[in-house]
């Protein structure tokens, strides 16, 4: 019981490890659950029949559990033009907003109403999303209709919305697209189609790119344009100054890069940038030298193999008996190496038929026992999982302890502080009184930095 | 060409020496099959062992334990090899 105190930190540590592991498992389960939900596609078309047009579509799911870094949107917006020349890209202003709300009073049900704005119990918030990636493709369909395909991937992770969502477990939100035709005379000339809006929360990384999405749709898109949408030219004085400043910056960047270009030119000259008539000549000489060295020193790949196989066969023929332990060990290691890392949950004991060599009558018939039924009980299953967790932690700590001790015994050293008390008793016989006079002297000794375990290799 | 010639000479010497040795007793194939049969019993039922201990843990730790136990010899081997490199002056 006295030594039990030594074990308390160890037991606490194991308990902590189990707790962390257990919580980790719960988080994984939660993530697994949500990853299978909340995947929505929208497909609709509308004509921009007025100057401004708003549209919103909803991503709603009562089981939605928001999680930081899980929000991911992929937009595909197809913009049709009846006549290409009737449209100048600078006239179109396309933006996306995000709005979400959640019902404070009724978190279990979702009720969408047009007059939802009038409900005071709903909390609204609007956020702009960051554009993670955007690309514009041009395409012409079978009817000769010219269109732009504007793909945009919006990133939630760097907005406050993600944090807000993570604080409310039952929330509904929608993507709100806003389109504005700046040229009112061209109203009705084009239509906009949201071809796909996808939400996913699969993991923290982006599961696919725009290119992957396009490839999955089997649509033959043309090469992407450099600029998805032209920026509106600011004709004000401020805009004019800004453009001049940008030019100055560009010229400055070019001047700074000039010495670097010279250095690169010299470097390229020595690393493959030689004149065109010299380069092949050097290449031929280089190839000839390599071929000659290869012919002289590198044998044919089949040569070594054939010789090895012949010697191996002869060796096995001569030393068959001696090779058995090595073959058996090799077989054991191979089988151990081929063990599947995937837990099969096949807890069945298979006892094969056992017969004496040379006799056909089996001594033991083949049988099998399935222990999966035992684990079907939830309580036993939970205890079993805990037991396996405990054992894992115990084995890992034991291994670390072994490694530490081994390392210390080889190259390490241990600082040990020792403390001791030397007690000296002296006795003197007093002849006058006839008594013994005792005296005791305590000397405390302390030795620090006593290096032990040092072992030279 | 040069390497092939050298290897061929060594091969002929080894072949000549080995060929002169008489054959040892052949290990009975049936007995070898019995050993492998035991392996079959162990590895066919190893899933059952997974009920008591995670096989992934064992498979990961087992080679590491072998390395750690023999760490002293491994370090000696490395030092010995490094000692063969002239200029490093490792003893």
Interface residues (C-beta under 8 A of the other chain):
Chain A: X295 X296 X297 X298 X299 X300 X303 X304 X307 X310 X311 X314 X315 X317 X318 X319 X320 X321 X322 X324 X327 X328 X331 X332 X335 X336 X339 X341 X343 X344 X345 X346 X347 X348 X349 X350 X351 X352 X357 X371 X375 X384 X388 X391 X392 X395 X396 X399 X402 X403 X406 X407 X409 X410 X411 X457
Chain B: X1 X2 X3 X4 X7 X8 X11 X14 X15 X18 X19 X21 X22 X23 X24 X25 X26 X27 X30 X32 X34 X35 X36 X37 X39 X40 X41 X43 X44 X45 X46 X47 X48 X50 X51 X53 X54 X55 X56 X57 X59 X61 X62 X64 X65 X68 X69 X71 X72 X75 X76 X79
